[in-house]
């Protein structure tokens, strides 16, 4: 007779762990902006890849110090030998790669045959990895979820305005139909108008002037350029201001893509100069040894917004420093490390005036509160009818998302 023997199931940690929870615990590491290397190989900041050894160390730290594990799993990991821990970390890395959260680039093997006879080349160092678009999308979703939770909101929608329009969802009083309105008839109001004119008799003659249509709240579309300061000061003074800013930008991107499909979001990095960057590359950006060329960022943002046909156009600027650089007519970059140089400020404010004339709103989120910086930001706010928020890196997301979702005023062009 065949017997079946049962024993207690002991789960394999690598198979039981949630890769998504692990990614969330590693988010600061995966999105790091050069804060840890600010005194080391600083000029190599554009190296967007990281080594697998660094990833292994980060995973080990997350397993031992984060709250992603339950008590039973934590106890099991704490009792592992170094060899078992190393095997577990390797299995987790393989799962992350299989599920397309990271891509791994193995180094060149110098022992392999070279395509050029008699040469084997030099070894290229250790294995490196790069986060994928799937990973970035997930981190943006998690950042948005965490920020929305801190705001006490479970849902969010499109931009409301003071204006009313005709549409399918009725939320306002009826109005007389005008050519071009959505023909969503208010039957009761239409019949009442005809009866008041004709009286209670059949057949009832309904004229063009009797037509009443439902109104709904006018919901506008918005083109946004996110101007992100990546100058040196964003990782100085013992504080990483750039990584939280990147998380907020990723959360805003996810919010717009999923809840405001009619809106657009573009990204401009400003430093010694300015450049437009695809949002998919944002998480891999690191701070460089730069000054703050606010004027060039505004010029780039305006060129992007001129291509957009939206009801509202706005610039959201995240910075912690005074304008300290200016691109001259001949292409040279004029710099003044002390900031608020009269030439730099005057040229920057001229660009702000152009934004005002173009109907572009500028909302500024400041991560510092120096006296001179406050004066400059207040001047920008007065000129462009925007808002200024003086906040910390860790409350930045709450202010920015609240401002974006509570937009009430339609920009008139």
C-alpha positions as CSV (number, residue, x, y, z in Angstrom):
1,X,0.0,0.0,0.0
2,X,1.4,3.4,-1.0
3,X,1.7,6.0,1.7
4,X,2.0,9.8,1.4
5,X,4.1,11.5,4.1
6,X,3.3,15.1,4.8
7,X,5.7,17.5,6.5
8,X,5.6,21.2,7.4
9,X,5.9,23.5,4.5
10,X,8.9,25.8,4.8
11,X,8.7,28.6,2.1
12,X,11.7,29.5,0.1
13,X,12.4,33.2,0.9
14,X,13.4,34.1,-2.7
15,X,10.1,32.7,-4.1
16,X,7.9,34.1,-1.3
17,X,9.1,37.7,-1.3
18,X,7.3,40.3,-3.3
19,X,9.6,41.8,-5.9
20,X,7.5,44.9,-5.9
21,X,8.0,45.4,-2.1
22,X,11.7,44.9,-2.6
23,X,11.7,47.6,-5.4
24,X,9.9,50.0,-3.1
25,X,12.5,49.4,-0.4
26,X,15.3,50.0,-2.9
27,X,13.7,53.1,-4.4
28,X,16.2,55.5,-2.8
29,X,19.1,53.4,-4.1
30,X,17.7,53.0,-7.6
31,X,16.9,56.7,-8.0
32,X,20.0,58.0,-6.3
33,X,21.2,61.4,-7.6
34,X,24.9,61.4,-6.8
35,X,24.5,62.4,-3.1
36,X,26.6,59.5,-1.9
37,X,29.4,60.2,-4.5
38,X,29.4,64.0,-4.1
39,X,33.0,64.0,-2.8
40,X,34.2,61.1,-5.0
41,X,34.1,60.6,-8.8
42,X,31.8,63.6,-9.2
43,X,32.5,64.4,-12.9
44,X,31.4,60.9,-13.9
45,X,27.9,61.7,-12.9
46,X,26.5,60.9,-16.4
47,X,27.4,57.2,-15.9
48,X,23.8,56.0,-15.6
49,X,24.7,52.4,-14.7
50,X,25.4,50.9,-11.3
51,X,27.4,47.8,-10.4
52,X,25.7,44.6,-9.3
53,X,27.9,44.6,-6.1
54,X,26.2,47.9,-5.1
55,X,22.8,46.3,-5.8
56,X,23.7,43.3,-3.7
57,X,24.7,45.5,-0.8
58,X,21.5,47.5,-1.1
59,X,19.4,44.4,-1.2
60,X,21.1,43.0,1.9
61,X,20.5,46.3,3.8
62,X,16.8,46.3,2.7
63,X,16.3,42.7,3.9
64,X,17.8,43.4,7.3
65,X,16.7,46.9,8.0
66,X,13.4,47.6,6.1
67,X,9.9,46.7,7.2
68,X,9.1,44.8,4.0
69,X,9.2,41.3,5.7
70,X,6.9,39.7,8.3
71,X,8.3,38.4,11.5
72,X,8.7,34.8,10.4
73,X,10.5,35.7,7.2
74,X,12.8,38.2,9.1
75,X,13.7,35.5,11.6
76,X,14.5,33.0,8.9
77,X,16.8,35.5,7.1
78,X,18.6,36.5,10.3
79,X,19.5,32.9,11.0
80,X,21.0,32.4,7.5
81,X,24.7,31.8,7.0
82,X,26.6,34.3,4.8
83,X,26.6,31.8,2.0
84,X,22.8,31.3,2.2
85,X,22.3,35.1,2.3
86,X,24.5,35.5,-0.8
87,X,22.5,32.8,-2.6
88,X,19.2,34.5,-1.6
89,X,20.4,37.8,-2.9
90,X,21.5,36.3,-6.2
91,X,18.1,34.6,-6.6
92,X,16.3,37.9,-6.0
93,X,18.5,39.6,-8.6
94,X,17.6,36.9,-11.1
95,X,13.9,37.3,-10.3
96,X,14.2,41.0,-10.8
97,X,15.8,40.4,-14.2
98,X,13.4,37.7,-15.3
99,X,10.4,40.0,-14.4
100,X,12.0,42.8,-16.4
101,X,12.6,45.2,-13.5
102,X,16.3,45.4,-14.2
103,X,18.7,44.6,-17.1
104,X,22.1,43.2,-16.4
105,X,25.2,43.9,-18.5
106,X,27.9,41.3,-18.0
107,X,31.5,42.5,-18.3
108,X,33.7,41.5,-21.3
109,X,35.5,38.3,-20.7
110,X,39.2,38.9,-21.7
111,X,39.7,35.1,-22.2
112,X,37.3,35.0,-25.1
113,X,38.6,35.1,-28.6
114,X,38.7,38.6,-30.0
115,X,37.4,39.5,-33.5
116,X,40.8,41.1,-34.2
117,X,43.5,38.5,-34.5
118,X,46.1,38.4,-31.7
119,X,44.2,40.8,-29.4
120,X,42.0,40.0,-26.4
121,X,41.3,43.5,-25.1
122,X,41.0,44.8,-21.6
123,X,38.5,43.6,-19.0
124,X,35.7,46.1,-18.4
125,X,35.3,45.7,-14.7
126,X,32.4,44.3,-12.8
127,X,28.8,43.5,-13.9
128,X,26.5,46.4,-14.1
129,X,22.7,46.8,-14.1
130,X,20.2,49.4,-15.2
131,X,16.6,49.9,-14.2
132,X,14.0,49.3,-16.9
133,X,11.0,51.4,-18.0
134,X,8.7,48.9,-16.2
135,X,10.6,49.5,-13.0
136,X,10.4,53.2,-13.4
137,X,6.7,53.1,-14.1
138,X,6.2,51.0,-11.0
139,X,8.2,53.4,-8.8
140,X,6.2,56.3,-10.2
141,X,3.0,54.5,-9.3
142,X,4.2,53.8,-5.8
143,X,5.4,57.4,-5.3
144,X,2.0,58.7,-6.4
145,X,0.1,56.2,-4.2
146,X,2.2,57.2,-1.1
147,X,1.7,60.9,-1.8
148,X,-2.0,60.6,-2.4
149,X,-2.3,58.6,0.8
150,X,-0.5,61.4,2.7
151,X,-3.1,63.9,1.2
152,X,-6.0,61.7,2.4
153,X,-7.3,61.3,-1.1
154,X,-8.4,58.0,-2.6
155,X,-9.3,59.3,-6.0
156,X,-8.5,62.2,-8.3
157,X,-9.8,63.6,-11.5
158,X,-9.5,66.3,-14.1
159,X,-9.0,70.0,-13.7
160,X,-12.1,71.9,-12.9
161,X,-12.6,75.5,-13.9
162,X,-15.1,78.3,-13.2
163,X,-16.5,77.9,-16.8
164,X,-19.4,75.8,-17.8
165,X,-19.7,73.8,-21.0
166,X,-22.3,71.5,-22.6
167,X,-21.5,67.8,-22.3
168,X,-22.8,64.4,-21.4
169,X,-22.3,64.6,-17.6
170,X,-24.9,67.1,-16.3
171,X,-23.7,69.1,-13.3
172,X,-25.0,72.6,-13.9
173,X,-28.3,74.4,-14.8
174,X,-29.7,74.0,-18.3
175,X,-29.1,76.7,-20.9
176,X,-30.6,77.6,-24.3
177,X,-29.0,75.7,-27.1
178,X,-26.5,77.5,-29.2
179,X,-24.8,76.4,-32.4
180,X,-21.8,74.2,-31.5
181,X,-23.1,73.0,-28.2
182,X,-23.3,69.3,-27.5
183,X,-26.9,68.3,-28.2
184,X,-27.5,66.7,-24.8
185,X,-31.2,67.9,-24.5
186,X,-32.8,68.7,-21.2
187,X,-36.2,67.2,-22.2
188,X,-38.1,68.6,-19.2
189,X,-36.8,72.2,-19.7
190,X,-37.4,72.0,-23.4
191,X,-41.0,70.9,-23.1
192,X,-41.6,73.5,-20.3
193,X,-40.4,76.3,-22.6
194,X,-42.7,75.1,-25.4
195,X,-45.7,74.8,-23.1
196,X,-45.2,78.2,-21.7
197,X,-45.3,79.7,-25.2
198,X,-48.0,77.4,-26.8
199,X,-50.1,76.3,-23.9
200,X,-51.3,72.8,-23.1
201,X,-52.4,71.6,-26.5
202,X,-51.4,68.9,-29.0
203,X,-49.6,68.7,-31.2
204,X,-47.0,70.7,-29.3
205,X,-44.9,72.9,-31.5
206,X,-41.3,73.0,-30.4
207,X,-39.2,75.8,-31.9
208,X,-35.5,76.3,-32.1
209,X,-35.6,78.8,-29.2
210,X,-37.2,76.2,-26.9
211,X,-34.2,73.8,-27.0
212,X,-32.5,73.5,-23.6
213,X,-29.3,71.6,-23.1
214,X,-27.6,70.3,-20.0
215,X,-24.4,72.0,-18.8
216,X,-21.4,70.3,-17.2
217,X,-18.4,71.8,-15.6
218,X,-15.8,72.8,-18.2
219,X,-12.7,70.7,-17.7
220,X,-9.6,72.1,-19.3
221,X,-6.5,70.4,-20.7
222,X,-3.1,71.5,-19.5
223,X,0.4,71.5,-20.9
224,X,3.1,71.4,-18.2
225,X,6.8,71.7,-18.4
226,X,8.6,70.6,-15.3
227,X,11.8,72.5,-14.8
228,X,14.1,70.6,-12.5
229,X,17.2,72.2,-11.1
230,X,20.2,69.7,-11.2
231,X,22.9,72.1,-10.0
232,X,25.5,71.2,-7.4
233,X,23.5,72.7,-4.5
234,X,20.8,70.1,-4.8
235,X,23.0,67.5,-3.0
236,X,25.0,69.9,-0.8
237,X,24.7,70.9,2.8
238,X,24.2,67.3,4.1
239,X,20.8,66.9,2.3
240,X,19.7,65.1,-0.9
241,X,17.1,67.4,-2.4
242,X,17.3,65.9,-5.9
243,X,16.1,62.3,-5.3
244,X,12.8,63.4,-3.6
245,X,12.3,65.9,-6.5
246,X,12.7,63.0,-9.0
247,X,10.2,60.9,-7.1
248,X,7.7,63.7,-7.3
249,X,8.2,64.2,-11.0
250,X,7.7,60.5,-11.6
251,X,4.5,60.5,-9.5
252,X,3.2,63.5,-11.5
253,X,4.0,61.8,-14.7
254,X,2.1,58.7,-13.6
255,X,-0.8,60.9,-12.4
256,X,-1.1,62.7,-15.8
257,X,-0.8,59.5,-17.8
258,X,-3.5,57.7,-15.9
259,X,-5.9,60.4,-14.8
260,X,-5.4,63.4,-17.1
261,X,-5.0,61.8,-20.5
262,X,-5.6,65.1,-22.2
263,X,-2.7,66.8,-20.5
264,X,0.9,66.7,-21.4
265,X,4.1,66.8,-19.3
266,X,7.6,67.6,-20.5
267,X,10.8,67.7,-18.5
268,X,13.6,70.3,-18.7
269,X,16.8,70.0,-16.7
270,X,18.5,73.3,-16.0
271,X,22.1,73.7,-14.8
272,X,24.9,75.6,-16.6
273,X,22.6,75.4,-19.6
274,X,19.3,73.6,-20.1
275,X,18.1,70.5,-22.0
276,X,14.8,68.6,-22.7
277,X,14.9,65.1,-21.4
278,X,12.5,62.2,-22.0
279,X,10.6,61.4,-18.8
280,X,11.7,57.8,-19.1
281,X,15.3,58.9,-18.5
282,X,14.5,61.0,-15.4
283,X,15.3,58.3,-12.7
284,X,18.8,57.8,-14.1
285,X,19.8,61.5,-14.0
286,X,22.4,62.6,-11.5
287,X,23.3,66.0,-10.2
288,X,26.5,67.6,-11.7
289,X,29.0,70.2,-10.8
290,X,26.8,73.0,-12.1
291,X,25.5,76.5,-11.6
292,X,21.9,77.5,-12.0
293,X,20.9,78.9,-15.4
294,X,17.2,79.6,-14.7
295,X,16.9,81.9,-17.8
296,X,17.9,79.1,-20.2
297,X,15.5,76.7,-18.6
298,X,12.6,79.2,-19.1
299,X,13.6,79.7,-22.7
300,X,13.6,75.9,-23.3
301,X,10.3,75.6,-21.5
302,X,8.7,78.3,-23.7
303,X,9.8,76.6,-26.9
304,X,8.2,73.4,-25.8
305,X,4.9,75.0,-24.7
306,X,4.7,76.9,-28.0
307,X,4.2,73.5,-29.7
308,X,1.3,72.6,-27.5
309,X,-2.4,73.5,-28.1
310,X,-3.9,73.3,-24.7
311,X,-6.2,75.5,-22.7
312,X,-3.7,76.0,-19.9
313,X,0.1,76.3,-20.2
314,X,2.3,76.3,-17.1
315,X,5.9,75.9,-15.9
316,X,6.5,74.1,-12.7
317,X,9.9,75.0,-11.4
318,X,11.7,73.0,-8.7
319,X,14.9,74.6,-7.4
320,X,16.9,75.5,-4.4
321,X,19.2,78.2,-5.7
322,X,19.3,81.7,-7.0
323,X,20.1,82.2,-10.7
324,X,23.8,82.1,-11.0
325,X,24.5,81.5,-14.7
326,X,23.6,83.1,-18.0
327,X,24.1,82.0,-21.6
328,X,25.4,85.0,-23.6
329,X,24.6,85.8,-27.2
330,X,27.9,84.2,-28.4
331,X,27.2,81.0,-26.6
332,X,29.6,81.5,-23.7
333,X,28.2,80.9,-20.2
334,X,28.6,83.8,-17.7
335,X,28.7,82.5,-14.1
336,X,28.6,84.1,-10.7
337,X,28.7,81.7,-7.8
338,X,27.3,84.2,-5.3
339,X,24.0,84.4,-7.2
340,X,21.6,87.4,-7.8
341,X,24.1,89.0,-10.1
342,X,22.3,92.1,-11.6
343,X,22.9,91.0,-15.2
344,X,21.8,87.4,-14.6
345,X,18.7,88.5,-12.6
346,X,17.6,91.2,-15.2
347,X,17.9,88.8,-18.1
348,X,16.1,86.1,-16.2
349,X,13.2,88.4,-15.4
350,X,13.0,89.5,-19.0
351,X,12.3,85.8,-19.8
352,X,9.6,85.7,-17.1
353,X,8.0,88.7,-18.8
354,X,7.9,86.7,-22.1
355,X,6.1,83.9,-20.2
356,X,3.6,86.4,-18.9
357,X,2.9,87.7,-22.4
358,X,2.5,84.2,-23.7
359,X,-0.1,83.4,-21.1
360,X,2.2,80.9,-19.3
361,X,1.8,80.4,-15.6
362,X,4.9,79.9,-13.5
363,X,4.6,78.0,-10.2
364,X,7.8,77.8,-8.2
365,X,8.6,75.2,-5.6
366,X,11.6,76.3,-3.5
367,X,13.6,73.9,-1.4
368,X,15.5,76.7,0.4
369,X,14.5,80.0,2.0
370,X,17.4,82.4,1.8
371,X,16.4,86.1,1.9
372,X,17.7,87.0,-1.6
373,X,16.1,83.9,-3.1
374,X,12.7,84.7,-1.5
375,X,12.8,88.2,-3.0
376,X,13.6,86.8,-6.5
377,X,10.8,84.2,-6.3
378,X,8.3,86.7,-5.1
379,X,9.1,88.9,-8.1
380,X,8.6,86.0,-10.5
381,X,5.3,85.2,-8.8
382,X,4.0,88.8,-9.1
383,X,5.0,89.0,-12.8
384,X,3.4,85.7,-13.8
385,X,0.3,85.4,-11.5
386,X,1.7,82.1,-10.3
387,X,2.3,80.7,-6.9
388,X,5.4,80.2,-4.8
389,X,5.8,77.3,-2.3
390,X,8.7,77.2,0.2
391,X,8.9,73.6,1.3
392,X,11.2,70.8,2.1
393,X,12.2,67.9,-0.1
394,X,9.9,65.6,1.8
395,X,6.8,67.7,1.7
396,X,7.4,68.9,-1.9
397,X,5.2,66.1,-3.4
398,X,2.2,67.0,-1.3
399,X,2.3,70.7,-2.3
400,X,2.9,70.0,-6.0
401,X,0.2,67.4,-6.4
402,X,-2.3,69.5,-4.5
403,X,-1.6,72.5,-6.7
404,X,-1.9,70.5,-9.9
405,X,-5.2,68.8,-9.0
406,X,-6.8,71.9,-7.5
407,X,-6.2,74.2,-10.5
408,X,-9.4,76.3,-10.8
409,X,-8.5,79.1,-13.2
410,X,-8.7,78.7,-17.0
411,X,-5.9,80.6,-18.8
412,X,-7.2,82.9,-21.4
413,X,-5.1,83.2,-24.6
